[in-house]
Amino acid sequence: MLLSTISLVVFLGLVAYDVWPIGVTVIWVLVVLIMLLQFIVYAIDQISASASHIWKAGRNVMGKVVQGFRSLASGHGG
């Protein structure tokens, strides 16, 4: 089924290219740009999620450090 789908798309693409080569080329470039854009958006999402996790982990560690200093200052010995 995949082979028949690919064959049909290639055939229709070649027929369309024979009729309107500039239009097919422009549409192809737009499709490639949109396909690349989804990976760029996904990468930005992953980077921001990682940065958020790192920020939360740092905040938790700093909270524990501050809590340890406070317990040392109050003489409880944490």
N, C-alpha and C positions, 0 to 999 in steps of 0.2 A: 504494500500500500504506500509506503514511503517513496519507493522508486517511481511509482506511477504519479504521485503528487509532484515529485521533483521534475519528472519528464513533462508534465502538463504545464508547470510554471515556467520551465525553460522554453517550451514551445511558444507559450503565450508572450513571454518576454521577447523572444526573437521576432515574432510577428509584429508586436508593438514597436520594436526598434526599427523594423523595416518601414513602418508607416511614419513614425515621429521620433527620430533618434535623439534630438535635443531634449524633448520632453521626458523620454525614458531615462536619459542620463541625469537630468535634474531631479526627477523623482527618486532615482537610485541614490544620489548623493544625500537627499533629504532623509531617506530611510536609514542610511548608514549613520548620519548624524544623530538621529533619534535613538538608534540602537546604542551608539556610544554614550549618549547623554544618560541613558538609564544606568550604565555602569558608573558614570561620574557621580550621579545622585546617590547611588548605593554606597560608593566609597565615602562620600561626605557623611552619609548617615552612619556608617560604621565607625568612622573617625570620631564623630561627635559622641556616639554612644561609648566608645572607649575612653574618650576624654572625660565624660561624665562619670564613668566607673572609677577612673583614676582619681578624680576630684573627690568623690564620695569616700573612697578608701583613705585618701590623705586627710580628709576631715575627721574620719573616725579615729585614725591614728593620733592626730593632733588633740582630739578630745580626750583620748586615753592618757596622753602625755601631760596635758594640763591637769587632768584629774589626779594623776600620780604626784605632780608637784604640789597640788593643793593638799593632798593627804599627807605628804611629807612636811609641809608647812604647818599643818594643824597638829602634827605629832602622832598620827595614827599609823603611819608606816606602810601603807598601801599594799 
